[in-house]
Amino acid sequence: MDLDEIPAGKPGDALIALTRQDLDPLSVEECEARIAALEGEIVRTRARLTKAVNHRASADELFKR
């Protein structure tokens, strides 16, 4: 995904700030720590997405959409 494709969001949106951060000053260790943190957030976000999809499917089944 191109960074320009990320929605503008609210002013000061942390995700926008994160994607715009200059990575050049980071050391190898800092890059590795950043990747680990982002991978953890991806896992957390995927779990939330799965929960939302399953909840939606349950509601659709209940109301026979």
mmCIF file of the N, C-alpha and C atoms, coordinates in Angstrom:
data_MODEL
# 
_entry.id   MODEL 
# 
loop_
_atom_site.group_PDB 
_atom_site.id 
_atom_site.type_symbol 
_atom_site.label_atom_id 
_atom_site.label_alt_id 
_atom_site.label_comp_id 
_atom_site.label_asym_id 
_atom_site.label_entity_id 
_atom_site.label_seq_id 
_atom_site.pdbx_PDB_ins_code 
_atom_site.Cartn_x 
_atom_site.Cartn_y 
_atom_site.Cartn_z 
_atom_site.occupancy 
_atom_site.B_iso_or_equiv 
_atom_site.pdbx_formal_charge 
_atom_site.auth_seq_id 
_atom_site.auth_comp_id 
_atom_site.auth_asym_id 
_atom_site.auth_atom_id 
_atom_site.pdbx_PDB_model_num 
ATOM 1   N N  . MET A 1 1  ? 0.847   -1.181  0.000  1.00 0.00 ? 1  MET A N  1 
ATOM 2   C CA . MET A 1 1  ? 0.000   0.000   0.000  1.00 0.00 ? 1  MET A CA 1 
ATOM 3   C C  . MET A 1 1  ? 0.886   1.235   0.000  1.00 0.00 ? 1  MET A C  1 
ATOM 4   N N  . ASP A 1 2  ? 0.577   2.155   -0.856 1.00 0.00 ? 2  ASP A N  1 
ATOM 5   C CA . ASP A 1 2  ? 1.278   3.416   -0.921 1.00 0.00 ? 2  ASP A CA 1 
ATOM 6   C C  . ASP A 1 2  ? 0.837   4.290   0.246  1.00 0.00 ? 2  ASP A C  1 
ATOM 7   N N  . LEU A 1 3  ? 1.757   4.998   0.846  1.00 0.00 ? 3  LEU A N  1 
ATOM 8   C CA . LEU A 1 3  ? 1.417   5.845   1.995  1.00 0.00 ? 3  LEU A CA 1 
ATOM 9   C C  . LEU A 1 3  ? 0.377   6.895   1.646  1.00 0.00 ? 3  LEU A C  1 
ATOM 10  N N  . ASP A 1 4  ? 0.328   7.287   0.402  1.00 0.00 ? 4  ASP A N  1 
ATOM 11  C CA . ASP A 1 4  ? -0.663  8.285   -0.016 1.00 0.00 ? 4  ASP A CA 1 
ATOM 12  C C  . ASP A 1 4  ? -2.075  7.704   -0.041 1.00 0.00 ? 4  ASP A C  1 
ATOM 13  N N  . GLU A 1 5  ? -2.199  6.379   -0.016 1.00 0.00 ? 5  GLU A N  1 
ATOM 14  C CA . GLU A 1 5  ? -3.512  5.745   -0.034 1.00 0.00 ? 5  GLU A CA 1 
ATOM 15  C C  . GLU A 1 5  ? -4.139  5.672   1.356  1.00 0.00 ? 5  GLU A C  1 
ATOM 16  N N  . ILE A 1 6  ? -3.353  5.951   2.395  1.00 0.00 ? 6  ILE A N  1 
ATOM 17  C CA . ILE A 1 6  ? -3.886  5.905   3.755  1.00 0.00 ? 6  ILE A CA 1 
ATOM 18  C C  . ILE A 1 6  ? -4.821  7.100   3.947  1.00 0.00 ? 6  ILE A C  1 
ATOM 19  N N  . PRO A 1 7  ? -6.045  6.850   4.427  1.00 0.00 ? 7  PRO A N  1 
ATOM 20  C CA . PRO A 1 7  ? -6.989  7.955   4.615  1.00 0.00 ? 7  PRO A CA 1 
ATOM 21  C C  . PRO A 1 7  ? -6.426  9.015   5.553  1.00 0.00 ? 7  PRO A C  1 
ATOM 22  N N  . ALA A 1 8  ? -6.868  10.231  5.338  1.00 0.00 ? 8  ALA A N  1 
ATOM 23  C CA . ALA A 1 8  ? -6.342  11.356  6.107  1.00 0.00 ? 8  ALA A CA 1 
ATOM 24  C C  . ALA A 1 8  ? -6.588  11.201  7.596  1.00 0.00 ? 8  ALA A C  1 
ATOM 25  N N  . GLY A 1 9  ? -7.736  10.693  7.992  1.00 0.00 ? 9  GLY A N  1 
ATOM 26  C CA . GLY A 1 9  ? -8.020  10.550  9.412  1.00 0.00 ? 9  GLY A CA 1 
ATOM 27  C C  . GLY A 1 9  ? -8.172  11.892  10.098 1.00 0.00 ? 9  GLY A C  1 
ATOM 28  N N  . LYS A 1 10 ? -8.125  11.837  11.409 1.00 0.00 ? 10 LYS A N  1 
ATOM 29  C CA . LYS A 1 10 ? -8.237  13.064  12.191 1.00 0.00 ? 10 LYS A CA 1 
ATOM 30  C C  . LYS A 1 10 ? -6.871  13.731  12.302 1.00 0.00 ? 10 LYS A C  1 
ATOM 31  N N  . PRO A 1 11 ? -6.864  15.037  12.483 1.00 0.00 ? 11 PRO A N  1 
ATOM 32  C CA . PRO A 1 11 ? -5.570  15.693  12.707 1.00 0.00 ? 11 PRO A CA 1 
ATOM 33  C C  . PRO A 1 11 ? -4.892  15.063  13.918 1.00 0.00 ? 11 PRO A C  1 
ATOM 34  N N  . GLY A 1 12 ? -3.617  14.750  13.774 1.00 0.00 ? 12 GLY A N  1 
ATOM 35  C CA . GLY A 1 12 ? -2.889  14.147  14.868 1.00 0.00 ? 12 GLY A CA 1 
ATOM 36  C C  . GLY A 1 12 ? -3.088  12.647  14.991 1.00 0.00 ? 12 GLY A C  1 
ATOM 37  N N  . ASP A 1 13 ? -3.715  12.025  14.000 1.00 0.00 ? 13 ASP A N  1 
ATOM 38  C CA . ASP A 1 13 ? -3.944  10.590  14.008 1.00 0.00 ? 13 ASP A CA 1 
ATOM 39  C C  . ASP A 1 13 ? -2.593  9.874   14.150 1.00 0.00 ? 13 ASP A C  1 
ATOM 40  N N  . ALA A 1 14 ? -2.489  8.992   15.129 1.00 0.00 ? 14 ALA A N  1 
ATOM 41  C CA . ALA A 1 14 ? -1.224  8.308   15.417 1.00 0.00 ? 14 ALA A CA 1 
ATOM 42  C C  . ALA A 1 14 ? -0.761  7.449   14.249 1.00 0.00 ? 14 ALA A C  1 
ATOM 43  N N  . LEU A 1 15 ? -1.681  6.794   13.550 1.00 0.00 ? 15 LEU A N  1 
ATOM 44  C CA . LEU A 1 15 ? -1.298  5.958   12.420 1.00 0.00 ? 15 LEU A CA 1 
ATOM 45  C C  . LEU A 1 15 ? -0.679  6.798   11.306 1.00 0.00 ? 15 LEU A C  1 
ATOM 46  N N  . ILE A 1 16 ? -1.268  7.939   11.045 1.00 0.00 ? 16 ILE A N  1 
ATOM 47  C CA . ILE A 1 16 ? -0.728  8.824   10.007 1.00 0.00 ? 16 ILE A CA 1 
ATOM 48  C C  . ILE A 1 16 ? 0.663   9.292   10.400 1.00 0.00 ? 16 ILE A C  1 
ATOM 49  N N  . ALA A 1 17 ? 0.818   9.701   11.651 1.00 0.00 ? 17 ALA A N  1 
ATOM 50  C CA . ALA A 1 17 ? 2.125   10.152  12.124 1.00 0.00 ? 17 ALA A CA 1 
ATOM 51  C C  . ALA A 1 17 ? 3.154   9.030   12.017 1.00 0.00 ? 17 ALA A C  1 
ATOM 52  N N  . LEU A 1 18 ? 2.743   7.821   12.348 1.00 0.00 ? 18 LEU A N  1 
ATOM 53  C CA . LEU A 1 18 ? 3.639   6.675   12.304 1.00 0.00 ? 18 LEU A CA 1 
ATOM 54  C C  . LEU A 1 18 ? 4.113   6.409   10.879 1.00 0.00 ? 18 LEU A C  1 
ATOM 55  N N  . THR A 1 19 ? 3.220   6.491   9.917  1.00 0.00 ? 19 THR A N  1 
ATOM 56  C CA . THR A 1 19 ? 3.591   6.211   8.530  1.00 0.00 ? 19 THR A CA 1 
ATOM 57  C C  . THR A 1 19 ? 4.432   7.314   7.912  1.00 0.00 ? 19 THR A C  1 
ATOM 58  N N  . ARG A 1 20 ? 4.387   8.478   8.497  1.00 0.00 ? 20 ARG A N  1 
ATOM 59  C CA . ARG A 1 20 ? 5.155   9.607   7.957  1.00 0.00 ? 20 ARG A CA 1 
ATOM 60  C C  . ARG A 1 20 ? 6.506   9.786   8.647  1.00 0.00 ? 20 ARG A C  1 
ATOM 61  N N  . GLN A 1 21 ? 6.765   9.028   9.710  1.00 0.00 ? 21 GLN A N  1 
ATOM 62  C CA . GLN A 1 21 ? 7.991   9.194   10.477 1.00 0.00 ? 21 GLN A CA 1 
ATOM 63  C C  . GLN A 1 21 ? 9.215   8.862   9.629  1.00 0.00 ? 21 GLN A C  1 
ATOM 64  N N  . ASP A 1 22 ? 10.247  9.697   9.743  1.00 0.00 ? 22 ASP A N  1 
ATOM 65  C CA . ASP A 1 22 ? 11.509  9.479   9.044  1.00 0.00 ? 22 ASP A CA 1 
ATOM 66  C C  . ASP A 1 22 ? 12.239  8.328   9.736  1.00 0.00 ? 22 ASP A C  1 
ATOM 67  N N  . LEU A 1 23 ? 12.523  7.276   8.997  1.00 0.00 ? 23 LEU A N  1 
ATOM 68  C CA . LEU A 1 23 ? 13.174  6.102   9.561  1.00 0.00 ? 23 LEU A CA 1 
ATOM 69  C C  . LEU A 1 23 ? 14.697  6.156   9.474  1.00 0.00 ? 23 LEU A C  1 
ATOM 70  N N  . ASP A 1 24 ? 15.227  7.109   8.737  1.00 0.00 ? 24 ASP A N  1 
ATOM 71  C CA . ASP A 1 24 ? 16.679  7.193   8.534  1.00 0.00 ? 24 ASP A CA 1 
ATOM 72  C C  . ASP A 1 24 ? 17.469  7.284   9.845  1.00 0.00 ? 24 ASP A C  1 
ATOM 73  N N  . PRO A 1 25 ? 17.007  8.037   10.842 1.00 0.00 ? 25 PRO A N  1 
ATOM 74  C CA . PRO A 1 25 ? 17.812  8.151   12.067 1.00 0.00 ? 25 PRO A CA 1 
ATOM 75  C C  . PRO A 1 25 ? 17.782  6.905   12.964 1.00 0.00 ? 25 PRO A C  1 
ATOM 76  N N  . LEU A 1 26 ? 16.935  5.929   12.671 1.00 0.00 ? 26 LEU A N  1 
ATOM 77  C CA . LEU A 1 26 ? 16.802  4.769   13.542 1.00 0.00 ? 26 LEU A CA 1 
ATOM 78  C C  . LEU A 1 26 ? 17.968  3.795   13.381 1.00 0.00 ? 26 LEU A C  1 
ATOM 79  N N  . SER A 1 27 ? 18.399  3.243   14.502 1.00 0.00 ? 27 SER A N  1 
ATOM 80  C CA . SER A 1 27 ? 19.443  2.220   14.486 1.00 0.00 ? 27 SER A CA 1 
ATOM 81  C C  . SER A 1 27 ? 18.815  0.885   14.104 1.00 0.00 ? 27 SER A C  1 
ATOM 82  N N  . VAL A 1 28 ? 19.665  -0.110  13.902 1.00 0.00 ? 28 VAL A N  1 
ATOM 83  C CA . VAL A 1 28 ? 19.183  -1.454  13.588 1.00 0.00 ? 28 VAL A CA 1 
ATOM 84  C C  . VAL A 1 28 ? 18.291  -1.951  14.727 1.00 0.00 ? 28 VAL A C  1 
ATOM 85  N N  . GLU A 1 29 ? 18.741  -1.759  15.958 1.00 0.00 ? 29 GLU A N  1 
ATOM 86  C CA . GLU A 1 29 ? 17.962  -2.212  17.112 1.00 0.00 ? 29 GLU A CA 1 
ATOM 87  C C  . GLU A 1 29 ? 16.621  -1.502  17.194 1.00 0.00 ? 29 GLU A C  1 
ATOM 88  N N  . GLU A 1 30 ? 16.615  -0.227  16.905 1.00 0.00 ? 30 GLU A N  1 
ATOM 89  C CA . GLU A 1 30 ? 15.360  0.529   16.925 1.00 0.00 ? 30 GLU A CA 1 
ATOM 90  C C  . GLU A 1 30 ? 14.423  0.065   15.813 1.00 0.00 ? 30 GLU A C  1 
ATOM 91  N N  . CYS A 1 31 ? 14.976  -0.242  14.652 1.00 0.00 ? 31 CYS A N  1 
ATOM 92  C CA . CYS A 1 31 ? 14.157  -0.761  13.551 1.00 0.00 ? 31 CYS A CA 1 
ATOM 93  C C  . CYS A 1 31 ? 13.561  -2.112  13.927 1.00 0.00 ? 31 CYS A C  1 
ATOM 94  N N  . GLU A 1 32 ? 14.369  -2.975  14.538 1.00 0.00 ? 32 GLU A N  1 
ATOM 95  C CA . GLU A 1 32 ? 13.864  -4.289  14.951 1.00 0.00 ? 32 GLU A CA 1 
ATOM 96  C C  . GLU A 1 32 ? 12.772  -4.150  16.006 1.00 0.00 ? 32 GLU A C  1 
ATOM 97  N N  . ALA A 1 33 ? 12.952  -3.235  16.949 1.00 0.00 ? 33 ALA A N  1 
ATOM 98  C CA . ALA A 1 33 ? 11.935  -3.014  17.981 1.00 0.00 ? 33 ALA A CA 1 
ATOM 99  C C  . ALA A 1 33 ? 10.655  -2.459  17.362 1.00 0.00 ? 33 ALA A C  1 
ATOM 100 N N  . ARG A 1 34 ? 10.801  -1.580  16.405 1.00 0.00 ? 34 ARG A N  1 
ATOM 101 C CA . ARG A 1 34 ? 9.634   -1.009  15.718 1.00 0.00 ? 34 ARG A CA 1 
ATOM 102 C C  . ARG A 1 34 ? 8.871   -2.101  14.966 1.00 0.00 ? 34 ARG A C  1 
ATOM 103 N N  . ILE A 1 35 ? 9.603   -2.957  14.258 1.00 0.00 ? 35 ILE A N  1 
ATOM 104 C CA . ILE A 1 35 ? 8.970   -4.052  13.517 1.00 0.00 ? 35 ILE A CA 1 
ATOM 105 C C  . ILE A 1 35 ? 8.242   -4.981  14.474 1.00 0.00 ? 35 ILE A C  1 
ATOM 106 N N  . ALA A 1 36 ? 8.860   -5.331  15.589 1.00 0.00 ? 36 ALA A N  1 
ATOM 107 C CA . ALA A 1 36 ? 8.223   -6.213  16.572 1.00 0.00 ? 36 ALA A CA 1 
ATOM 108 C C  . ALA A 1 36 ? 6.932   -5.590  17.106 1.00 0.00 ? 36 ALA A C  1 
ATOM 109 N N  . ALA A 1 37 ? 6.979   -4.304  17.400 1.00 0.00 ? 37 ALA A N  1 
ATOM 110 C CA . ALA A 1 37 ? 5.783   -3.610  17.904 1.00 0.00 ? 37 ALA A CA 1 
ATOM 111 C C  . ALA A 1 37 ? 4.684   -3.581  16.838 1.00 0.00 ? 37 ALA A C  1 
ATOM 112 N N  . LEU A 1 38 ? 5.060   -3.303  15.602 1.00 0.00 ? 38 LEU A N  1 
ATOM 113 C CA . LEU A 1 38 ? 4.075   -3.255  14.522 1.00 0.00 ? 38 LEU A CA 1 
ATOM 114 C C  . LEU A 1 38 ? 3.494   -4.639  14.238 1.00 0.00 ? 38 LEU A C  1 
ATOM 115 N N  . GLU A 1 39 ? 4.323   -5.678  14.280 1.00 0.00 ? 39 GLU A N  1 
ATOM 116 C CA . GLU A 1 39 ? 3.812   -7.038  14.080 1.00 0.00 ? 39 GLU A CA 1 
ATOM 117 C C  . GLU A 1 39 ? 2.831   -7.412  15.187 1.00 0.00 ? 39 GLU A C  1 
ATOM 118 N N  . GLY A 1 40 ? 3.130   -6.995  16.423 1.00 0.00 ? 40 GLY A N  1 
ATOM 119 C CA . GLY A 1 40 ? 2.209   -7.228  17.527 1.00 0.00 ? 40 GLY A CA 1 
ATOM 120 C C  . GLY A 1 40 ? 0.884   -6.520  17.308 1.00 0.00 ? 40 GLY A C  1 
ATOM 121 N N  . GLU A 1 41 ? 0.947   -5.319  16.791 1.00 0.00 ? 41 GLU A N  1 
ATOM 122 C CA . GLU A 1 41 ? -0.273  -4.552  16.526 1.00 0.00 ? 41 GLU A CA 1 
ATOM 123 C C  . GLU A 1 41 ? -1.063  -5.179  15.381 1.00 0.00 ? 41 GLU A C  1 
ATOM 124 N N  . ILE A 1 42 ? -0.373  -5.736  14.397 1.00 0.00 ? 42 ILE A N  1 
ATOM 125 C CA . ILE A 1 42 ? -1.059  -6.430  13.302 1.00 0.00 ? 42 ILE A CA 1 
ATOM 126 C C  . ILE A 1 42 ? -1.822  -7.632  13.846 1.00 0.00 ? 42 ILE A C  1 
ATOM 127 N N  . VAL A 1 43 ? -1.188  -8.401  14.721 1.00 0.00 ? 43 VAL A N  1 
ATOM 128 C CA . VAL A 1 43 ? -1.855  -9.556  15.324 1.00 0.00 ? 43 VAL A CA 1 
ATOM 129 C C  . VAL A 1 43 ? -3.092  -9.106  16.098 1.00 0.00 ? 43 VAL A C  1 
ATOM 130 N N  . ARG A 1 44 ? -2.947  -8.058  16.888 1.00 0.00 ? 44 ARG A N  1 
ATOM 131 C CA . ARG A 1 44 ? -4.063  -7.530  17.678 1.00 0.00 ? 44 ARG A CA 1 
ATOM 132 C C  . ARG A 1 44 ? -5.196  -7.047  16.769 1.00 0.00 ? 44 ARG A C  1 
ATOM 133 N N  . THR A 1 45 ? -4.851  -6.358  15.685 1.00 0.00 ? 45 THR A N  1 
ATOM 134 C CA . THR A 1 45 ? -5.849  -5.831  14.762 1.00 0.00 ? 45 THR A CA 1 
ATOM 135 C C  . THR A 1 45 ? -6.548  -6.960  14.005 1.00 0.00 ? 45 THR A C  1 
ATOM 136 N N  . ARG A 1 46 ? -5.801  -7.981  13.598 1.00 0.00 ? 46 ARG A N  1 
ATOM 137 C CA . ARG A 1 46 ? -6.418  -9.124  12.916 1.00 0.00 ? 46 ARG A CA 1 
ATOM 138 C C  . ARG A 1 46 ? -7.391  -9.858  13.840 1.00 0.00 ? 46 ARG A C  1 
ATOM 139 N N  . ALA A 1 47 ? -7.031  -9.982  15.117 1.00 0.00 ? 47 ALA A N  1 
ATOM 140 C CA . ALA A 1 47 ? -7.923  -10.629 16.084 1.00 0.00 ? 47 ALA A CA 1 
ATOM 141 C C  . ALA A 1 47 ? -9.214  -9.834  16.218 1.00 0.00 ? 47 ALA A C  1 
ATOM 142 N N  . ARG A 1 48 ? -9.120  -8.522  16.249 1.00 0.00 ? 48 ARG A N  1 
ATOM 143 C CA . ARG A 1 48 ? -10.305 -7.664  16.340 1.00 0.00 ? 48 ARG A CA 1 
ATOM 144 C C  . ARG A 1 48 ? -11.154 -7.792  15.083 1.00 0.00 ? 48 ARG A C  1 
ATOM 145 N N  . LEU A 1 49 ? -10.505 -7.835  13.936 1.00 0.00 ? 49 LEU A N  1 
ATOM 146 C CA . LEU A 1 49 ? -11.215 -7.992  12.670 1.00 0.00 ? 49 LEU A CA 1 
ATOM 147 C C  . LEU A 1 49 ? -11.964 -9.321  12.632 1.00 0.00 ? 49 LEU A C  1 
ATOM 148 N N  . THR A 1 50 ? -11.304 -10.383 13.040 1.00 0.00 ? 50 THR A N  1 
ATOM 149 C CA . THR A 1 50 ? -11.943 -11.702 13.070 1.00 0.00 ? 50 THR A CA 1 
ATOM 150 C C  . THR A 1 50 ? -13.155 -11.687 13.991 1.00 0.00 ? 50 THR A C  1 
ATOM 151 N N  . LYS A 1 51 ? -13.011 -11.078 15.147 1.00 0.00 ? 51 LYS A N  1 
ATOM 152 C CA . LYS A 1 51 ? -14.127 -10.980 16.089 1.00 0.00 ? 51 LYS A CA 1 
ATOM 153 C C  . LYS A 1 51 ? -15.297 -10.209 15.472 1.00 0.00 ? 51 LYS A C  1 
ATOM 154 N N  . ALA A 1 52 ? -14.995 -9.115  14.792 1.00 0.00 ? 52 ALA A N  1 
ATOM 155 C CA . ALA A 1 52 ? -16.048 -8.304  14.178 1.00 0.00 ? 52 ALA A CA 1 
ATOM 156 C C  . ALA A 1 52 ? -16.755 -9.069  13.062 1.00 0.00 ? 52 ALA A C  1 
ATOM 157 N N  . VAL A 1 53 ? -15.987 -9.774  12.234 1.00 0.00 ? 53 VAL A N  1 
ATOM 158 C CA . VAL A 1 53 ? -16.573 -10.547 11.142 1.00 0.00 ? 53 VAL A CA 1 
ATOM 159 C C  . VAL A 1 53 ? -17.464 -11.651 11.691 1.00 0.00 ? 53 VAL A C  1 
ATOM 160 N N  . ASN A 1 54 ? -16.977 -12.356 12.712 1.00 0.00 ? 54 ASN A N  1 
ATOM 161 C CA . ASN A 1 54 ? -17.768 -13.428 13.311 1.00 0.00 ? 54 ASN A CA 1 
ATOM 162 C C  . ASN A 1 54 ? -19.036 -12.891 13.962 1.00 0.00 ? 54 ASN A C  1 
ATOM 163 N N  . HIS A 1 55 ? -18.933 -11.755 14.596 1.00 0.00 ? 55 HIS A N  1 
ATOM 164 C CA . HIS A 1 55 ? -20.107 -11.142 15.230 1.00 0.00 ? 55 HIS A CA 1 
ATOM 165 C C  . HIS A 1 55 ? -21.131 -10.761 14.168 1.00 0.00 ? 55 HIS A C  1 
ATOM 166 N N  . ARG A 1 56 ? -20.639 -10.200 13.084 1.00 0.00 ? 56 ARG A N  1 
ATOM 167 C CA . ARG A 1 56 ? -21.522 -9.804  11.979 1.00 0.00 ? 56 ARG A CA 1 
ATOM 168 C C  . ARG A 1 56 ? -22.220 -11.021 11.380 1.00 0.00 ? 56 ARG A C  1 
ATOM 169 N N  . ALA A 1 57 ? -21.453 -12.102 11.189 1.00 0.00 ? 57 ALA A N  1 
ATOM 170 C CA . ALA A 1 57 ? -22.033 -13.321 10.624 1.00 0.00 ? 57 ALA A CA 1 
ATOM 171 C C  . ALA A 1 57 ? -23.100 -13.889 11.555 1.00 0.00 ? 57 ALA A C  1 
ATOM 172 N N  . SER A 1 58 ? -22.852 -13.830 12.851 1.00 0.00 ? 58 SER A N  1 
ATOM 173 C CA . SER A 1 58 ? -23.842 -14.315 13.823 1.00 0.00 ? 58 SER A CA 1 
ATOM 174 C C  . SER A 1 58 ? -25.108 -13.478 13.766 1.00 0.00 ? 58 SER A C  1 
ATOM 175 N N  . ALA A 1 59 ? -24.949 -12.173 13.672 1.00 0.00 ? 59 ALA A N  1 
ATOM 176 C CA . ALA A 1 59 ? -26.112 -11.283 13.594 1.00 0.00 ? 59 ALA A CA 1 
ATOM 177 C C  . ALA A 1 59 ? -26.877 -11.513 12.297 1.00 0.00 ? 59 ALA A C  1 
ATOM 178 N N  . ASP A 1 60 ? -26.159 -11.670 11.200 1.00 0.00 ? 60 ASP A N  1 
ATOM 179 C CA . ASP A 1 60 ? -26.810 -11.929 9.913  1.00 0.00 ? 60 ASP A CA 1 
ATOM 180 C C  . ASP A 1 60 ? -27.600 -13.234 9.965  1.00 0.00 ? 60 ASP A C  1 
ATOM 181 N N  . GLU A 1 61 ? -27.030 -14.254 10.571 1.00 0.00 ? 61 GLU A N  1 
ATOM 182 C CA . GLU A 1 61 ? -27.712 -15.533 10.685 1.00 0.00 ? 61 GLU A CA 1 
ATOM 183 C C  . GLU A 1 61 ? -28.970 -15.409 11.563 1.00 0.00 ? 61 GLU A C  1 
ATOM 184 N N  . LEU A 1 62 ? -28.819 -14.667 12.642 1.00 0.00 ? 62 LEU A N  1 
ATOM 185 C CA . LEU A 1 62 ? -29.951 -14.478 13.550 1.00 0.00 ? 62 LEU A CA 1 
ATOM 186 C C  . LEU A 1 62 ? -31.121 -13.784 12.845 1.00 0.00 ? 62 LEU A C  1 
ATOM 187 N N  . PHE A 1 63 ? -30.806 -12.799 12.041 1.00 0.00 ? 63 PHE A N  1 
ATOM 188 C CA . PHE A 1 63 ? -31.849 -12.027 11.363 1.00 0.00 ? 63 PHE A CA 1 
ATOM 189 C C  . PHE A 1 63 ? -32.053 -12.456 9.925  1.00 0.00 ? 63 PHE A C  1 
ATOM 190 N N  . LYS A 1 64 ? -31.374 -13.525 9.495  1.00 0.00 ? 64 LYS A N  1 
ATOM 191 C CA . LYS A 1 64 ? -31.531 -14.105 8.161  1.00 0.00 ? 64 LYS A CA 1 
ATOM 192 C C  . LYS A 1 64 ? -31.399 -13.067 7.056  1.00 0.00 ? 64 LYS A C  1 
ATOM 193 N N  . ARG A 1 65 ? -30.318 -12.324 7.117  1.00 0.00 ? 65 ARG A N  1 
ATOM 194 C CA . ARG A 1 65 ? -30.055 -11.308 6.086  1.00 0.00 ? 65 ARG A CA 1 
ATOM 195 C C  . ARG A 1 65 ? -29.748 -11.915 4.777  1.00 0.00 ? 65 ARG A C  1 
# 
